[in-house]
Amino acid sequence: MIELSDVLDARVRVEETARRTPLDYTHTFSDMTGAEMHLKLETFQRTGSFKIRGATNRVKTLSDDEKSAGVVTASAGNHAQGVALAATKSGVDSKIVMPENAPISKIKATRDYGATVVLHGDDYDEAAEKAHELEAEEGRTYVHAFDDDMVMAGQGTIGLEIIEDLPEVETVVVPIGGGGLIAGVATAIKEQKPEARVIGVQAEGASSAATSLDKGEVHTLDSVDTIADGIATRKVGGNTFEVIEERVDEVVTVSDSEIAIAVTHLLERAKTLVEGAGAVPLAALLSGAIEYDKDEVIVPILSGGNIDMNTLTTVVMRGLVETGRYVKVRTVLKDRPGALDDLLDVISAQQANIYGIQHDRTSRDIAMNAAEVELDLETRGRDHVEELLSALREEGFDVEVIA
């Protein structure tokens, strides 16, 4: 099991490549949660993610023969970019296997950092199987995304920075995919400040660590399904699980809707772009998944900001729906002149903004003398949505909320 000394050694190796990222006190989220909240902004890290820390530490500890043979790994995107950049800076050839549905932005960035990219499989685990085949066929060194002591130690340098910048920290909240980040951070935090809590967060659709802790052994999920692609792994590592069991206080899960809300809040209130995996710590705090005291000093680690633009559109829209900022409704009108005007008059009086409207007379589910209308509306929050629906129903409109 890695120790604090491993993390301290790693800092020397990674400091020329990895940035020391800001620890930013946030009035907004402190007010929203009642805690004293400081965001650890790994979104500002090189390659847009914490992964460059562990990748650099691992590449710099390769032997000369291993460097000559080149490296191979599997990744959903962030580890891929970290290994690609670390290898290129050290003059090492790298080959990265990524899932076929990996975000286009992460594939392009990995290639731009100098790696050869191979697309294979539906998720990280299938990509890893292919990467191990290439390891055997080409004699490359496999750089594991999380279940490697040097990778864990590199990620743990985040914990060193948190303790140095905020010695009074009481709780650190960390996303968990395979467990490399939380294993390193927990080692750095607990060995310096044992009384501080380290809490892990997973997506409900990829809860391998939480399930494994319940079972008392590493458990492999049949599949994963979450918008947080950076932590969408079917199982935690064997080595990382040992550290999690010993040094992590609790692991909780959050839904995709709660992740989307956190991403949206970070964009709107903190002006910070965070991918789903990086937003899960804040999602856990905003949703009440974690218990804490008033004014408790808490650091959520926002682990990365590499979100695909198409995914971002979907996530933000989900966040707007969940917070009552966007609603889609359906109703049926008599097919007569002025019927639509009557509907729009109510919506206008309630000061909802019409984003889109669809008018259909041909649906088989309505009477011959009727028309089905769907409206996309911009609203000001959940209370405003309820007021709008009540006003429409009071005027005799049978309104169904679609989203």
N, C-alpha and C positions, 0 to 999 in steps of 0.2 A: 504494500500500500504506500502511495506517495506521501511524503512528509513536507513540512514547511521548507526545509532545506532545498528540496527539489524545485519548489516554486521560486525561491530566492535565486537559485542558479539559473533558472529559466529567464528571469528578468534580465540578467546580463546578456543573454543570447538574443533576446527579442527587442531590446530597447532601441536598436538602430533601425528596425523595420516597423515595429508596431508603435502607434502613437499612444501617449498618455491621454486618455479621453476625459472630457469634463464630467464633474459631479455637480449637477445643477439643482439648487433649491427651487422648488416650484410652488408659488403661492396658490395657483389654480388647483392643483391636485391635493395640496395640503388642506385647502378649504373644503374640497369635495369629500375628503376622507376623514378629516379631523386629526390626521397624523401629521408629523413633520416629514415631508416627503422630499427626497433628493433623488433625481434621476441620474443614473449612470449611463452616459450617452455613448455606447459603443456604436451607435449609428454614425458617429463621426470618425470611426476607425478606418484605416486603410482597407480597401476592398469593401467597405460598408458593413463590416461584421467583425465580431471578436475572433473569428476563426483564424485570422492571420497570426495570432499569438501562438496557438498550439502548433500550427503548421510550421511556423518558423523555428520553434524550439526543436521540433522533430527533425526537420531537414538539416539543421545545424549540428545534430548529434549523429548523423550518418557517417559511416566509415568511408574512406576513399573508394573502396570497391563498390559500396552501395551507391555512392554518388555517380560513379562511372556507369553503373547498370541502369540508372534512372529510377523513377518512382512511379507508382500507380496508386490510385485510390478511387473510391466511389463517393458521390455526394449529391445532395439535392440542389446544391448551388453555392452556399457560402464557404464550406470547407474546400470545395473545388477551386474557388478563386484564391483562397488563402494558400493552398498547396501550389497552385500555378505561379503565384507571385513569389513565394518563398523559394521555390525551386529555380525559377528564372534568375532571381538575384544571386543564387549560389551556383549558377552554371550547371544545373541538373535538369536533365530531360524529364518531362512529366506527361503522364497520360491519365486522363480523368474520365471515368464512366459516370454518366448522369442519366436519370430516368428519362424516358422518351417525352414525358409531359413536363419536364423541368421548365421553369420560366425562361422565355427567350432571352430576356435581359441577362440572366445569370449564365446562360450558355455562351452568349457573345462575350461577356466580360471575361469568362474563363479562358476563352480562346485569345482574347486580346492580351491577357497576362502571360501568354506564351505556351499554354498547354495544348496538347492534342486531345480533343473531346470525342468520346465514343458515347452514343446514345443507345441505351438498352434498358428494357424492363419498364414496369408500371410504377415502381417506387424505389426507395433507397435500397431495400434489401435485395431486390432483383438486380439492381445495378452493382451491388457489392459482390454478388455471385459471379458476374461477368468480370469484374475487376480482379478477383482472385484467380480466374482462369488466365487472364493476361499476366498476372504475377508469375504463375507457373510456366507459361509458354515463353515469356520474354526475359525471365530472370530479374524482374524489377523488384524493388522493395515496396511493400505495401505500407502506405501511411494511413492508418485507421483514422476515421473521422472523430472517434471519441474514446475507444477502448485501448488506450495506449498511455503509458505513464508519462512520456515526454509531452504528449498532446495535452493531457490533463494538467500537467505542471505549467505549461504555457498559458492555458486559459486561467489558471489560478492567479496570474499576475494582476488580473482585475481586482481580486480580493485584496492584494497588497495595496493597490491604489486607493481603494475604498477606506481601509483602516487608516492609511496615512492622511487622507484628505478629510476624513470624518471620524475621528477616534471615538466619538460618542454614539456611533451607530448601534442600534439595538436589534434591527431585523434586516436581513438582506433577502430579497425575493428573486429567484433565478428560474429562467425557463429550462425545461428538461426535454431533450429529444433522446439521444443515446446516453447522456449523463456526463459527458466530458467536462462541460462548463461547470456544472454544479459540484462535481467531484473536486475540481481544482479550486474553485472559490471557497467551498466549505473547508478545505484543508487550510487555506490561507487565513480564513476568518477564525475558525475554531481553535487553531493552534496559537493564535495571538489574543483572542478574546472569547474564551469558551462560553461566556454567558450570553453572547449574541446569538440570535436565532438565524438559521439558514433554512428557508422554505422554498421548495421546488414547486413549479407549476407546469402542468401539461394540458394539452387540448383533450377534451373528452373523447374525441375520435382517434386519439393516439396515446392512450393512457398506459403505456407499457410499464413505466416505473411504479405508478400507483398500484397497478394490478400485481406487479412482482412483489412489492412490499406486503400487500395483503396475503399473498401466497407464501411468502418467506423464501422465494427463489426466483431466479430470472424466468419470466414468462414471455413467450412469443405470441403476439396477437395474430389473428388470422389475416387481418387487413387493417389499414388505417384510412381515415377519412376526415380531413380537416383543411381549412383554408390556411393553416399555419404550416406550410410545406417544409419549413426549416427544421421542424421538430417532428415530422411525420415518419417516425421509425417504429418498426414492429416490436423491437425489444431493446432494452438497455444493455450495455456491455457487462460482462461478468466482473471485470475489474472495477468499473464505475459503480456497479451495484453494491459491491462491498463497501466502498467509501460512502455511498448514499445511506446505507443501513447504519453505519457507525456515526456519521457526522452531520447528517441532515435531519432537522427536527420534524419536518412534516412535508408531505407532497399532496397538493390539491389539484383539482381539474377545473377547467372553464369551458363553456360552450363556444361554438363558432360565433354565435350572436354576441356574446360578451366580448370576444376578441375584436369583432368588427366595431363595437362601440368604443373600445379603447383606442383602436387605430384612428377612428374618426375624431375622438376627443383630442388625441395628440396632434393631429393635423390642425384642427381648428383652434385649440386653446394654447398649445405649446409650440405651434408652428414647426413641428418635428415629424418627418416622415419615418414611420416604423413599420416593418413587415409584421405579419401575423405572429410569427414565432417570438419576435422581440417585444410584442405588446402583451403577451400573456401575463407577465408579472403585474402590470397595471390593471389588466382585466380582472385578475383575482382580487386585488385590493378594492376596486370600484364595485365589484359584484357582491362583496361580503364573503367570499370563499375563505378568507383569512381573518382570524380574530386578532385584534390588536388594541392597545390602550390609547386613550386620547393623548395626543402630542407625542406618541412613540416615534422615535427617529428611525425611519424606514428608507431603504434604498432598493427600488426596483431596477434590475439591470435590463435596459433596453438593448438587447443583444445584437440587433442588426436592422438595417433599413433597405435591404435589397428586395423590394417588392416589385413585381411585374406590373406594368401600367394597366394591362387588361384586368389583372387580379385586383388592383387598387380600385378600379371603377366599381367592380362588384362588391368589394368589401365596404367602400364608403357608402354605396347605396344601401347595403344591409344595415350599416350603422345609422344612417338617416331614418330608415324604416323603424328600427328598434327604439330610437329616441323620439319618435313622433314628428320628425322633420319632413317626412315624405309618406304619403299614403295613396294607395290606389283603391278606388271604389267602383262598384257596379250598381246600376239601377235600371229599371225598365220604365219607359215613358209612353204615354199615348202618342201615336203617330199623327200628330196634328200641329199646325202652325202655332208657334209660341211655347210649346211644351219645353223645349230645351232652354228657352229664355227664362222660364220660371225657375228651372233648376239652377241656372247660372246666377240668377239674382240672389238666391239664398247663399250660394258659395261666395259671391262677391260681398254680401252683407257681413259674412263671417271673416272676411279678409284673408281667405285662402287663395293662393296663387295657382292658376291652372297651368300645369307644365305640359300636359298632353291630353287629347280627347279622341275617343274612337266611338263612332256612331254606326250601329249595325241593325238594319231592318230584316236581315235574311236568316237570323238564327232560328233553328227549329224549336228552341226551348221557349219561345215567346209567342204571343198571339199574333194573328195576321195584321191587326191594327195597332201593333206596338213596335217600339224600337229599343234595342239594348244600348246603353251608353256606359262606357268605361272612362274614368277620369283619373289622371295622374296629378296629384295636388301637392304643392309645397305648403307645409304647415309649420307652426312655431313650437310644437312640443305635444306630448301626450294629452295634456289638458285641452289644448286647442283642438286636437282631433276629436275628442269626446264632445266638445261644445259644437263643433261642426256637424257631427253625426246626429246629435240631438236636434239641432235646428232643422236639418233635412227631414228627419222623421216626423217632427212636429208639423211640417208642411205637407205631410202625406207621402213622402218619397220612401219607398222600401229600398234601403241602401244596404249593400253587402260589401264588407271590407275584403279586398283581395290580397293586399299586402300592406 
